[in-house]
């Protein structure tokens, strides 16, 4: 696995109405990463995700999958969609079966697996995503949080190398947002990359090990969350804010409450740090 799972080389995408959604993107997506793609509405996040799944192809530039250029023929696209699963922002756009069980079963069944293997895989992902109690329910009767988990389960049942999630916490209350965040942490492993888009910089800061900032179709910066969100001018230009954990940490440094210390990666680490200060 020396080469990235995906590489974009000078990729641009122009919609038929003339909108330039992506401009000269250069990007590598490595195996085993947790990547958060952040940016305001219209930044190009959804367009980039459609390119990853082969739903659209670049206007200019080239996309490499496992080091080989994609030609978007039937064979390439079939292989791509077996290994790249996309969970759309609106789960109603991908839930269509008569029951939750049938919806989750659809993907692995179409991979040509044996009925026993399909049954085993569906059972495993339902337990993992806590959708087993919903198995006989029609998807359109579920809550938005339940639908999102069923959508994730349906993709996970295909055991993809790359999971792509468009705004997985959009429309969810804090409880279900945390459930999705915990689920994604569970699903990630060294041979599976997860890339998601989000407006929530706090979520991106705590969950991701790499953050990409997209603004007006261009990548503004990319790197570890702390390094990315410390670039205050660039963050403001991209219409984003600093995560509150980082904001509080920087304020404590300003008033000399902290000696040299590593920045907390979560609110729990920040609270532990404050307790030690006895303030």
N, C-alpha and C positions, 0 to 999 in steps of 0.2 A: 504494500500500500504506500509506495513512495510518492506517487503522483496524487494530486488533490482529486476528490470525487467529482468536483466541477471546477472549470476555469472559464471565465468570461474574458475575451480579448477584444478590446475596443468595440464593445457591443452597444448599439443604439437601437431604439425602437420607436417608430413613428406610426401613430394611428391614422386611419383613413381620413379623419377630419383635419389632419395636419398637426395634431398635438404630438410634440416630441416628449415621450414619456421617460425615456432613458437616453443619456448622452455620453457616449464614449466610456462605457463602464469597463474597468479592469478589476477582476475579482477572483480570488481563489477560495474555495470552500473545502476545508480539510476534513478527513475522517475523525469521528469521535468528538466533534465540537458541539457546544451549546451556543448558538449564535442568535443574537437579538438584532433585528433590523428596525431602526427607529427613524421616524420622520413624520412630518405633518401630512395632512390629506393632500393628495396630488403629488407627493414626493416621488412616486414610481414604485412603491413597495409591491403592490399587487401585480404590476406588469412584470417585475423581476421574477416573482413566484410563478407566473404563467410560463415564463421562459424555462424555468427549472423543470417543469412538468411536461414540456413539449407541446403545450396547448397553442402557443404562438411561437414563431421563429424570428430571429433578429432581422431588422431592416438592414443593418450593417454590422460587421464584425463576425466573430465566430464563438460558439459555445463548445467546449471540450468536456466530454463525460468520460471519466477515468482515463484521461490523456488522449482520447480519440475524438476527432471532430464529429459533431452531430450533423447528419445530413437530412434528418427529419423524414426519412422514408418510413414505410410501415414497420419494418424490422427494428429500426432504431427507436422509434416511438414506443413500440410494444415493450422492448427491453427496458427503456427508461421508466415507463409507468409501472413496471413490476418492482422497480427498486426505489422509486421516488413517489412517496405518497403525499398528497396535498389535502389539507383540511381547510375548507373555505370558511370565511368569516360568518356567513349565514348557513347554519347547518341544514336548513330546509332545502338548500340547493343540491345536497348530496344524499339525503335520506329519502328513499322512495319505495321501500318494500312494505309488506303488510305487517311485519313485526320486527322488533329489534333484532331478534335472532337471525331472521332471514337477511336483514340489512348487513349485519356483520359477516354473515356467511358468504355473501355475494363475491367478495374479492378473492378469498382463498379457493372457493369453488371454481372460479374462472382461471385459476393458475394451473388447473389440471391435477390437483392433489387428490389422493384417495379419499373416499367419504369418511374413513376413520380419522385420517390426518386432519381433514377439515373440521370435523367435530371436536377433536382435541384442541386444535388451535383456537377455535371460536370460544370454547370453554375457558381456556387460559386467559385470553384477552378480556373476556367478560369479567372474570374474577379480578384481574389487574385493574380494570377501569371501573369496577363496582357497578357494572350494568347487568349483572346476572339476575337481579330481582326484577328487571324490566324486560326480560327476554321475550315474553309473549305480548307485550304492549305494542300498539301501533305507534310508530315514531311521532306522528303529528299530534298525539295526545301528551307528549312529554313537555317538561319545562325546558327553557333555553339551556340551563346548565346540564340537564340530562341529555339533551340533544347533542351538545358539544362532546360529551363523553362518549356517546354512541358513535359519533362521526370519527373520533379519534380511534375508537375500538375497531371500526371498519377498516381504517388504514393500517392499524397495527397488526391486524390479522393477516396481512400480506407480508409481514416481516420486512419492511423496507430498510434500505441502508440510509436513506435520507427522508426525514419527516419534515414537511413544510406546513406551517400553521399560520394562517392569516388572521391576525387579531384574535387569538384563542380566548382572551378574557373579556372581549367586547360584549357589553350588555349584561355582564354578570355582577352579582353583588359580591362584597368582600369575601364571604364564606366560600362561594363557588370559585371565585378567582384563586383563592388559596388552594382549593382542591385541585384545580387544573395545574397550578404551579407545582404542587407536590407530585401529581401524576407525571408531569413531564420530567421531573427529577428522577422518578422511578424508571421511566422508559428509556432514558439515556444510558448508553454504554459505549465502550471504546470503539466499537465497530458501527455505531449508529450516530449519525449527525442529526441534530435537530436545529432547524432554523425557523424562527417565528418573527412576525412583525407585531409591533405594539406601539401604542401611544404612551404607555405607562413607563416612564423612565425609572421609577422605583422598582418595578417588576424586572425590567431589563438589567438594572444594576445588580440586583440580588441573585437573579437566576443565571445569567449568561456568563460564559468565560471569554466571549468576544462580542463586541458591539460594532455594528456598521451604521453610520449616520448617512441617510439619503436625503437630499434636498434638491428640489427642482430637477429630478432625473440624474443627479450627479452624486457620486460618493464623496462626502466631505472629509470623512476620517474613518479609520477602522483600527481596532485594537482592544486590549483589555478594558473592562468597564471603567476602572479608576482613571486610566490614562485618557480615555475618550471624554469622560464627563468633567475632567479638570480643564478642558479647553473651553473656557467660559465664553469667549467671544464667538467662537465657531458654533457653540451650542445655542447661543442667543440668535445668531444669524439663521440657524436652521429652525427657529421658532420652537425650541425645546427649553426645558429647564433642567437644572441640576437635580439629581436625586436628593431627597431630604436628608438621607444618612450622610451623604458627602457634604451637604450644606452645613449641617450641625458640626461635623468634624472640622471643617474649615474655620467655622466661627470659634470653636474651642482653641484652635491653633492661633487664631488672630489675637485672642486675649491671653496668650501664653499659658493656657491651662494644660497644655500638653507638651511633654518633651518629645523627642523623636519617637514616633511610634507608627506602626503599620496601619493604614486606613482600614476601618471595619468594612467587611464585605456584606454585612446584613444589619438589620436593626437590633438583633439580639447581641451581636458583637459590639455595637455602639453603646447599648445599655450597660453591658459589662464594663466597658471602658469608662463610662460616666460613674459607675459605682466605685471604681478604683480611685477616682479623683476626689470622692467624698465632697461633692458640691451640691 
